[in-house]
């Protein structure tokens, strides 16, 4: 069944879905401007000048939480992604025991109590580098137009990092069933077909997947129809961001670098598509102009930059290294989730394996 365009009407901060079909997707819609993001998603001194590494990330957040120990399965697992959907937190990791791509699904009400509520093993063998990304709401309606089901879909990409010429796979996962809704192969450009960070987003009623190649040198935009077993995937744009021709950098953005992003999260506000990207010690905010259109009309404008030099003593890894998830709190407030540490036998794990996860809540509009 083809998906029809979806409209969202904001009523008291809640999105009312008006869907012309029996199924549709919807991204959280924000009510913030580009100027809001320039002001709030960066580090500035009292005079409004960008300052490099002058504040702690925890101080930049309005609310900051650390979750530890978050239990694993008793085996080491290399963390690659985190996503937050409804009442659940999902981490993805590479289990070297049999090269299995695993998803750990936690109920937030019992986040730090073992074991995870569900474990989904996506693939075994060569495709063993899973990254879970930001998802979207999925709605189903009965013949009379009443809502029959509401769940969440999120993307997981798996890659053979030992052979970058192989195709990567994209799976869209349903949180309610912990099952794969649809899948397709990403072929990418010749010589390097790997994928890393990924995010779903719904823009103007159309569902898209944005995803990065290795070190995010390449950026891909797919248009999707999630009612199709192959996700109806159509490549809408392919960008080689090493050559910088598609980049636009604002003067106050800190620098002109496109980062080696391990995590990306896209969201919509005022009809515009924005992206938060994290890598190592940095978190950058971009506006993607012309998103979903012809490649020669798409430009990436850097708006803001934040740096946090700290590392966790448990493994020495910086907080922005591996993954990023975002959660809408209100139409002007979001929470950033970070999961940079592997599942391992750290102190405090009770003899098993565990990891550490961070949540930072931030108001995006400052008076």
Steps between C-alpha positions, in 0.01 A plus 500: 500500500661831403538761769328831446620841602448580865408831658569598858310768686646620831232531768629603840840347425357166382511378140162396360556260213283543194585205279352427159580128524471219754870533588734794533812625677559821689808670645479716811450859386679782681418869526849650500678725252845490350590798719393303810734214407790737428456643848436185702693215329844648552741637760511877531637745753311789657564711188351239266836391355562132429738351756693181441453243773422751776216314673420147609229323300316424823490875575368576149203269565195619691463147638783245490476130592742209500370142498740239641524208505280424198517117485601296198490131420815395681710525182712782364321695229629799301238778524408676176167677545223616730143605427208598721146417393204545729559315826799309363873558466678285241874453467672318213830320534733259324535175693829341403370162617388376160499846338142578594332839463296539820235745617441545873148627572444659842185628665585839644310426820748219576801627309773384738347170605618183325431362256392704194138429413586373153800414290471499122781337303480654154778332310792265542819467304668776302232769544572560866536877556149613607404864553152580633374845408229754576151372419148622422146436623296248296119517500242252372132582454185295463253536213305752705807721544554431869851426622555124521869489592787733585856373509849622413731413215874556504785417259789261557785482248745210491830496314795274428782722623761248382383529137380850415407391146211292632151641520373621835148411613231729638229351723200692633402357838161514675543553874166342590590168338881526516479386139621623163236687297699525175859482373710613207862487386704817473756477222656845539789609287760266357785424738321574827143384563506511878241686708512644850276759662132505394175685571142483377308823452160594352511824299189634326324169551775288343716253695875522443813325623816708536817298548876541488778303336824420677609798716195679351703609197197400292143593588196329348129589500247225419128546450313206653163325485502286813198295389722331240718201600796677334405830672429648155847652524586767243835677526417872488845641565864392530751754628879477515556747781879477486494735200298755705305631200170433680608662827402845623642620831368791705754737649401418857509121462845456652671346197422377150559129560261222400565250778578129495155440643430176684148614589245716317143597589267696270196700606252741343405850614312764304517284188882491512713189560780524756770250596700449817824306447743368763857377472768452766491829698269703278129553441403707193165634382418538129206611288453293184356735238302343214474168685340230283546698179750466217858455623624820337247698704588354841739692725624435853525816714692474824329696777662406830774298668562367849809332641542288810851381579409262780539123485364227727763334720340159441634476143650840416250565220364849427128545552412586138694214346252237387134581482221752536126481559252784548171504687237772470395630842290794377484692171789719621689253715698187411707239681828373357595140579861379474631143522873514425623206710516129420331235710783374717586381852552838660505557872145500636362258239450228761725252320313525169523750217346844497527841338444865586242724328447878524192719459517877458179706485514851351258782426554620142340843535673758718342834585 
